[in-house]
Amino acid sequence: MRISPLRIAQLDCRKVALWGWGREGRAAHRAIRSRLPELPLTLFCSGEEAADARGLGDANLQVETDASAARLSAFDIVVKSPGISPYRDEVVAAARQGTRFIGGTALWFGERAGADDIAADTVCVTGTKGKSTTTALLAHLLRAAGHRTALAGNIGLPLLELLDPPQPPDYWAIELSSYQTGDVADSGARPGVAVALNLFPEHLDWHGSQARYVEDKLRLLTGARPWIAVLNGSDPQLAALDLPDSDVRWFGREDGWHLRGDALHRGDALVMDTIGLPLPGRHNRGNLCAVLTVVEALGLDAAGLASQAASFRPLPHRLQMLGTRGGVSYVNDSISTTPHASLAALECFGARDIALLVGGHDRGVDWSEFAAAMARRAPAAIVTMGANGPRIHELLAPLAAQGRLRLAAAGDLAEAVRQAESALDGEGVVLLSPGAPSFGPYRDYVERGRHFAALAGFDPDAISSIPGLGIA
């Protein structure tokens, strides 16, 4: 059944609640107030957040801390923050009573829908890994081509914060997490272009299962029905998709943009060598193929713009070289939240000795493939930490018993860094690529990466800004 785009003005005369008071929740409140200043709203948030919300002085905002199924079902529409899973019991129960749950991304797309409900100037990028770098690189190349471009979304700037820009951009480069891809489908709007990079198990606690994670991730393609779909032909799950409503463009295949070794090709034509580009890891240089496929789909000179990737500024917390002290290099890959991302990170340092720091919040992801890869080729040392650290440690213990791996366990990140430095004995790479989320001791991967930088002796403020956010 086709869904019509939901615009903020249509919330008028309905019972509306907000759920969550992080940056996304605050952006949703401001956006609704910009259109409907007197609409009665109820906010569900934590006790710590309630004081901040009440401090706004919004007479039409009621703040509550009990988001029970009974309370949620009293509303027609609940605008929830991305981190709140739609599979929670109270959400499912309220939805059965007729409550519609949407995210801020859905509201933004509803406002952007034009003719045939297509948001023609939007390019949405998703994937288990590489989506932030890909989105930022796309914005960089579009700007290099002279196009005013917005860089926003999951990368660090909620779309609703850019609801009414004084000077609209030519293009929107939007990163979407698996928490947000369904919002685009639920908005009723169709993206101009949607990009899917890869699919690996992640966020199983939010989605409930690997199958549901894949289904939710793919809703950007199957549910939102983008005008153009740009897909990784080397990913078997993406290669098997049938998208009758979209013009499908492939990368990672011999007939499109792809890498042969480190050489970038468009079909049989050699375009350039990628080894010197500021894109750490071959997987990131491969994502340049996705970006160029989008640029080509937009009708621009992709081959002519490819060389502009040389001036791209890498993003923080993504295979970020912090510096070298006493012969030891420190690399911050705090964004790594899957074992596959940790494996990709290990491939970036050649024959150098690596002490790898892994572990964090336990989402139930299977680490057996990681352990099998370590049996084939292990770094100099691995230090496990976090809630799933003991489980990873147990998988790797047989390798350590055979003398094929130096394995240590740490109670926290500070101890893990000390263990890694001791294992390297003055030469090599301390690599934070946890393969797991940071929840628990840290608010997010940014806070974890900043702490790692401080522990390594570097200024956290100097390494944390994301280049190019916003409209330029």
SULFENLIN-V174728 format. One line per field, one symbol per residue. phi: phi as a letter, one per 20 degrees, with the letter a starting at -180 (. if undefined). psi: psi as a letter, one per 30 degrees, with the letter a starting at -180 (. if undefined). burial: I if it has 16 or more other ideal C-beta (glycine too) atoms within 10 Angstrom, else O. A space follows every 50 residues. Layout:
# SULFENLIN-V174728
phi: ???
psi: ???
burial: ???
This chain:
# SULFENLIN-V174728
phi: .fdegedggffgmdeccdcoceffffffffffffdcfdffcdddbfffef ffffffmefddddcddeeffffffdfcdedfgfeffefgfffffffeofe dcdffffffffegdglmeefedcdccqfcnffffffffgfffffendfce dboffqbggffdfcfgcgffcdececeffdfffffffnedffccdceacc falfffenafffgffffffgeeeflffcddcefeeffffefdcfeceedd cmcfecfbddmdeecdmeefdaedfeffcfnffffffgffffffgffend efffegffffefegefmclefeqcclndedcddfffccgffffffffecl effcdedcorfeenffdffffffffebdffbcdebmfegfffgffegfff femebeccccfbfffffffffffelnbpcedecfmbfdgpfcfaffffff fggffendfgffddfefngndb
psi: kkkkkjlefffkgljklkjkhaeeeeeeeeeeffeifgkkkkkklleefe eeefffgjfgjkklfjileeeeffkekjjllefjkfgkeeeeeeefgfkk klleeeeeeeffkbkggkifgkjkkllekfeeeeeeeeeeeeefggkkkk jabffgjkeffheikejkleljjkkklfffefeeeffflklekkkkeljl klhfeeffleeeeeeeefffeeefilekkjkjffjeeeffkjifgljkkk lglfgaklkjbgkkkjbfkkelkffgkhjkkeeeeefeeeeeeeeeffgl ieeffeffffgkjlllgjhjjeakkhfkkkkjhffjgleeeeeeefffgb gkkkjkjllbkjggkkgeeeeeeeeejllelkkllaegeeeeeeefeeee ffgfkjklkkfleeeeeeeeeeefhgkakjjjifgllfkcfleafeeeee eeeeefgljeffgfkjkgkak.
burial: OOOOIIIIOOIOOOOIIIIIIIOIIIIIIOIIIOIIOOIOIIIIIOOOII OOIOOOOOOOIOIOOOIOIOIIIOIOIIIIIIOIIIOIOIIOOIIOOOII IIIIIIIIIIIIIOOOIIIIIIIIIIIIIIIIIIIIIIIIIIIIIOOOII IIIIIIIIIIIIIOOOOOIOIIIIIIIIIIIIIIIIIIIIIIIIIIIIII IIIIOIIIOIOOIIOIIIIIIIIIIIIIIIIIIIIOOIOOOOOOOIOIII IIOOOIIIIOOOOIIIOOOOIIOIOOIOIIIIIIIIIIIIIIIIIIIIOI OIIOIIOIIOOIOIIIIIIIOIOOOOOIIIIIIIIIIIIIIIIIIIOIIO OOOIIIIIIIIIIOIOIOOIIOOIOOOIIIIIIIIIIIIOOIIOIIOOII OOOOIIIIIIOOIOOIIOIIIOIIOOOIIIIIIIIIIIIOOIOOIIOIII IIIIIIOIOIOOIIOIOIOIIO
